[in-house]
């Protein structure tokens, strides 16, 4: 006979370290959260059992969580329109937030955060999200297709949950597990996760910054289309009005950690400044599933860290999101042009970050999300039992290859060099696993009709082969966003990143750079440090160059 009570068994379902964290989190809940779980006999038995166990564990860990269990075909199941088993509903009397499928792996993080958000209600939603969604008049049904192995999926699901809590009268948010809802995934043509579908009208692939997600939700179209429409309208308005100018000490281009840190330090130094960000704030951090090496936070999700940094920065300076810089001109005052106005600044700080490097070959764009992927961890499950090509030779490429091999995927690494850049331990593991390597070669085309069928590979000796594959995973690093730097005549390093000195000065006076765009150790902590250093350097330079501000302004104008 067992000496453990049912409560103790369910509590033990959660590992000790995770249980300690969850108990602290649940203890701070402001309101009671209701969980409803719907299951059916004989169907998805293991998924149902896991879902019941984790929800029962949450229930016994906190009196702020109330659990109700129902059969899928019960009267309550019909009332809630349950269409899959298992299904988990979060505070269904207030919101339509639901999980279709077992919340395992990374999806468990999304479940925990949905409980946290429901406990806070509207108080936990940012002002910007509320403001964006306030004009919404039509209903929205968001389906986030996710995978237990996808570290980016919880962030996109959380975007949807926040929307559902901000406008519960209009918005429903569903997290759909592709693992136990394969038919639905095929119906929605899901080939890469996170895959977002809104009203079966518009779809997006990948994790997006919160503000971008909300704008696309509001307008029911890609943000790029919305921006182009707004640009056209502003151009029409501009024809009937003069150019608007604004004078400012420092313009910071880029709203990632470097830019936000610079904004804080610039303002505290007495400089007037503005941060211009063409997308949502946060940069690469907003798309980082988990941050474990930022001092002060042993474990924090990327979007949470972005919220903290953004809130802090906004206490000191304005952050203009979706303000793309179309031109820069160097002179006694540096002119930075956006759609709304022209900023005339003493100096400019480039914190423009990096983008994922693409192959740039035929077929890459066509099959993106359906046989071309930049995240093997996210999408590997779709290709179990199939064939995969990994392009790259660094740590990411070899880690991805090992992950795919362990999923039972026939994996080949294609590398342009004759040796890897990755750590030796990864190289040893690849050799031990017997993963095929094609050296001194490049993928020059991705081939297929409705889906990827093969890749054209050319060796540096000119030999060409066509290799069958179901998917091509690209892991070849990042490229620096240096278009504006080049317009200003800033010197670049041999690897394409901006050259800076230890004080973040570039080769052009009064032009500074910080963060990932400068290369080197691309970490959040180095970006914030560089942003702070750049702002302080700008203050010193402006003090030296513009000692008599009034006389200087007179001379300039």
N, C-alpha and C positions, 0 to 999 in steps of 0.2 A: 504494500500500500504506500502511495506517495506521501511524503511528509510535507510537500509544498501545496499551498492553497492555490486555487485557480487564479487568484489575484497575483500571487507571487510568480506563477508560471508566465502570465502575460507580461508582467513587469520585466521578467528576465528575457523576454523575446527581444528587447532592445539591449545592445551591448552597454557595458557599464559606463564608458566614456560618453556615449551618445545620450544615455539615460540621464546622466547628471546635467548635461547641457539642456535637455528638453524639460526636465523638471524645473530648472531655473526659468526657462522661457515661459512655460505654462503658468508658473506662479505669478508672473507679471501681467497676465491677461487682464484686460480691463472689463471684459464682458464674457459671459458664458458662450461657448461655441457648441453648436449641435452638429453631430456627424450622423448621417444616415447611410447605411451600407445595404446594398441590394445584391442578392446572390440567387443562383438557381441550382437545383440538384442535377448532377451528372454532366454539367457543362463547365469547363474551365475550373475543374475541382481544385487544382493546386493554386491557381490565381485567387480563387475565392477564399481558400484557407489562409493564404498569406495576408490578404486584405483584411479579413476578419481579425487575425492575430495582431496586426499592427494597430488597427483601430481600437481593439480591446485594450491593448497595452497603453495607448494614449489615454483611454478612458480611466484606467485604474491609476494612472500617474497624476491625474489632476481632477479636482472637483469642478474645474472651469470647463471641462469637456464632457458632454453628455452624448452617449452613443445609443442609437436605435437600429435594430437589425430587422430587415424585411426580406421576404421572398420577392423575386423579380415580378412574379405574376400576381402578387397581392393587390388588394384595392389601393394601397398606398403606392405601390409600384405603378399602377395604371394612372393614378393621380399625378405622379411626378414624371410621367412619360419616359420610363426607364426602357432603354432599347438594347442594353448590353450588360453582360455580367462578367466580373463584378462592376458595380457602379458605386461611387462614393459621392455623396452630396454634402456640401458645407453650408451650415445655417440656411437651409432651403426656404425657411419662412421669410428670409430677408433677401437672399441672393440666389441666382442660378449659377453656382460654381460647382462643377462636377468633374470627377475623374472617371473615365471609361477605361477600365482595365486596372490591373494591380499596380499600386504606386510603389514599385520596387526600384532599387538603385537610385539613380539621380532623380527619378520622379518622386521618391520619398521626400527629397528636399522641397519639391514644389508643394507637396501635401502639407508639410510642416509650415511653410510660409503662408499657405492659404488659410490655415488655422490662425496664424498670427495676425494676418491682415483682417480676417473676419472679427477677431477679438477687438481690434482697434476701430473698425468701421471707417467712416468718412474721415475721422481724425488722423488716420494713418496714410491718407492720400495727399500727395503734394498739391500745392496751390496751382501749379502749372497744368497738371493733369485735369484738375477740376475745371479750370478756365477753358482748356481746349475742348472738353467734352460738354460743357454747359449748353452750347447751341444745338446739340444733337436732338433731332426730332423723330428719327426713324429707329426701329429696332435693329440690333446687331447681334448676330450669333457668331462667336469666335470659336473656332476649333484649332487647338494647338496639337499637332501630331508630334509625339515625343517618343524617345527610346530610353530604357533604363541606363544605357551606357553613355548617353549624350550629356556632357557637362554644360552645354549651352541651353538645353531645353527648359530647365527650370526658370531661367531668366525671362524667356519669352512667355512662358505660362504665367509668371508673376505679373508681367505687363497686362495680360488679359484679365487676371484676377483683380488688379487695381482698377481697371476700367469698369468691371462688373460692380465693384463696390462704390465707385464714384457715381455711376448712373445705374443703379439696380432696376430702375423702371424701364430701361431701354436695352441693357446689355447683358448677354449671357456668355459665360466663359467655360469652355470644356477643354480638359486635358485628355487627349486620346492616346493611349499607349498602342504603338504599332506592334508590339510583341504579341498581344492577345486580341487585337482588332485588325488582323491582317486584311480581311475583306474590305473593311472601311478604308484602310490605307490604300489599297489598290483602287477602290472607287474614286478616291480623291487624287490619284496619281502621285502618291508620295514617294519620292526617291531619295530625299535627304531631309534630315531633321535638324532643328525644329522647322516644321512646315506649318505655316499659318494660313487658314482659310477663313474669310469673313463673308458671311451671307452667300456662300457659294458663288461669289462674284469676283473677288480679288484674292490672290494668293501671294505669299512671300516666303522666302527660304532664308533661314538664318536668324540669329539673335539681333535685335535692333534696340537702339537707345529708346528709353521710355517715351520721350516727347515725339520722336519720329513715329513710333507705334501708334500713339494716340491721334496724331494728325491723319495718318493713313486710315485709321478706324473712323474718324469723323467724316473725311471726304470720300471714303470708299474707293481710293485709288492710290497708286504709288506716290510717295512724297515728291519724287522728281517731277511727276506730272503736275502736282499742285504748285510746286515752285515755279515751273515754267509758265503756268497760267497766271500766277501772281506777277511774274516778271513782265509778261505782256501787258497786264493791266497797269503796272507801274510805269512802263514805257509810255503808254498812252497819256498817263497823268503828267509825266515829265515833259511832254511836248508843250504842255500849257503852263509850265512853271519853270523857274530858274533852279539851277543846281543848289542843293542845300549843303552848306559846309559846317563842320564842327571842329573847333580847335581843341586839342588834347595833348597832354605831355607824351603819353606812351600808348600806342595801340598794340594789343596782344592778339596775335592771330593764332587761334587754336584754343579749345576749351578742355583740354585734357589736364592731367595732374600738373604738368609744367606750367601751362597757361594760367590755371586757377591759383597755383602757388605764387606765380609772378604777380597776379592781380592783388593778392593780399599784401605782399611785401611792397609793391609799388605804392599802393594807397597809404599804407602805414608810414611810408617815407615822405609822404606829402605830394606825390605825383598824382595828377589826374590821369585816369586810364580807362580803357574800355576793352573788353574781351569779345572778339568776333569768332563765332564758331559756326561753320557751315552745316553741321549736322547737330546731334544732341551732345550735351556735355559728357565728358568722361573719356573720350578716345577709346583706345584698346582696353582700358580698364573696365569700361561699361560692358564689354563683351567677354570679360574674364569670369569664368564660373566661380572660382574659389581663389582667394588671396590669403596666403599663409606666411608671407615674409615681409609684411608691412609693419614696422614697429608700432606697438600699441594694440595690434589686432592679431591674435594668434590664429584666427580663422574667420574670414569675413567674405561674403559674396561681393563680386566686383561692383554690381549695381548699387549695393548698400554703401560701399566705400565712396562711390561717385556721389551719392546723395549727401554724404557727410561733407565731402570736399566742396561740392557745389553750394551747399547751404552756407558754409563758412565763407567762401569767396564772395557770395552775393551780399554778405554783410558789409563788404568793403567796396565792391565795384559792380557795375552793370555787366551782365553777360548777354550778348545778343546772339541767340541761337538762330540757325538757318540763315545767317547773314554771310553770304559767300563773297569773298573779295575777288573782284573781277580785274582789278588793275592796281599797280603800285608805281609811283613815280618818285625818284629820289631828287631832293633839292634841299634848300635851307629849311624847308618844312617837307617832310615826306608825306605824299598824298596817297591815301588808301581809299580806293573806290569800291562802294557796295551799291546795291540797287537803290537804297534809300538815300544815301548821302555820301559825301566825300569828307573823310577825316584828314585834317592837317596836323601832323604830329611831329614833335621834336625827335622821336625815335620810334622804332618798331621792333617788336620781339616776335620771332618766328617760332611757334611751337606747333608746327603743322603735322607732326607725327609721320606715320608710315602706313602703307597698305600691304595686304598680302600679295606676294609676287605671283603672277600668273604665268603660264607657259606661253601664252600668246600664239597659239597654233590653231589651225582650222579644227572645228568640232568642239573646242573647249567651251565656248559660249553656248552653243546649241544644246549640249548635254549637261550643262551645269545643273546640279540638283537631280539629275537622272542618269548618273553614270560618270560624272565628273564631280569630285568632292575635294574639299580642303580640310576635312576633319574625319579621319578614319575612326576615331573613337565614337563619333556621332553616328556614322552611317555604315559601319562595318557589318552590323547585324543583317542589313538588307542583302548581303552577298554571301552568306554562309553556304558552303558547298560549291561556290563559284570560283572565279579567278580574278585576281586583282594585280594592278601595277602600281607601285609606289615610285614617284619621281623625286629624287633628292638624295643627299648623302650626309645630312646632319643628324643631330639627336632626334628631332621630330620624325624624320623619315624612317629611321631605324626602329624607333619606338612604335610607330604606326605599323611597320612591317611585322614586328613581333606580335602585336595585338591581333592583327588579321590572321596570322598563322595560327594563333591559339584559338581563333574562332572556327578553324577548319577551312580556311580559304587558301587556295593555291596562290602564293604570293611571289611576286618578282620585283626586285628593286632595279630601277634604271638610274644610273648615275653618270654624269658627264665626265667625271674624273677617273683616275686609276686607283684612288684610295679615298676612304671616308673621312669626313671632318668630325664625325661623332665620337663620343667617349669610347674608350677601349672596351669597357664592360659591355656596351651595347653591340659593338662589333663582334665580340666573342660570342654573345648570345645569338646573333644572326648566323654566325658560322655553325654554332652548335645545333641550331634548328634546321640547318640545311636549306635556308632560303636562297633561291636563285638570285644571282646578281649579274646584271649586264653592265659591264664597265665601259667607260669612254664613249657613251652613247646618249642620245637625246631623243625624246618623243617629239616628232614633228607634225603629227596629225592624229586626231582621234576619230575613228571611223565607225559608222553605223547608220541604220535607217531610223527606226523609232527608238532604238536604244543603242548603247555602246556595244560594239561587237569586237573591235580590235584596235590596235594602235600601231602607227607606223614609226619605226625606230631606225635611226641612222647612226652608225658608228663613225668615229672620226676618220677611219680609213676609207669611208665612202660606202661601206657595205650597208644595204638596206634590208630590213626584215619587217614582216607584218605579224604581230603577235596577238593571238586571241586573248580577249579579256572582257570581263563584265563591268569593270569600273577602273578608272584612273584616279588615284589619290595624289594630289600635288602638295609637296612639302619642300619648297625651295626658298623659303625665307620671305623677307619683306623688302619693299622699295621705299625710299624716303620721298616725301612730298616736298619737292624743292622748286616747283614752278615759280613761286613768288621770289624765292631766293635768287634764282637765275635772272629774273627780271631786274633785280636790284644789283646784279653784278657780284653777288657773294661767291667767294671761292668755295668749291666743293672738294671733298676728299676723293681719293681714287675709287672708293667703293660707292660714291654717289651721295654720301651724307654730307651735311654742312660742316665745314671746318670752323672750329671755335677755339679760343684760348681758354685758360683756366678760369677766366672771369665771365665766360660766355659771350665775349665780343666776337663778331665775325670780321672778315677782311674789310668790310665797309663800315665807316664810322657811323655810329648811332643806329646800327642794325645789329640785333642780338639774336641768338638762337638757343633753344633749350629743349630737352626731352628727347624722344626717340629719333627725331629728325637729325640729331647730331651723331647718331651711331653709338659706338662704344657699348657700355653696359646698359642695356635698355631695360631698366627696372623702374617701378613706380617711385621708389625712394630716391633714385638718382634723378628722375624727372622733376620731382618736387624740389629737390635741392638745387638743381640747375635753374629752375624757374625763379627761386628766391634769389640766387646769386645774380642772375641776369637783371632782375629788377633793381637790386642794390647797386649794380654796376651802372645801370642807366641813370640812377639818381646821382651817383658821383659824377658821371660824365656831363649830365645836364647842368649840375651845379658849376662845373668848371667851364663849360661852353656857353652857358647862358647866365652868367653871374648877374649882369644888369638886365633883368628880364624886360623891363619896360623899354630900354634902349634897343635890346635885341629885337623885340617885336616891331619896333619902329623901323629898324634897319631892314627887317625881312619884308615888311609890307610897304 
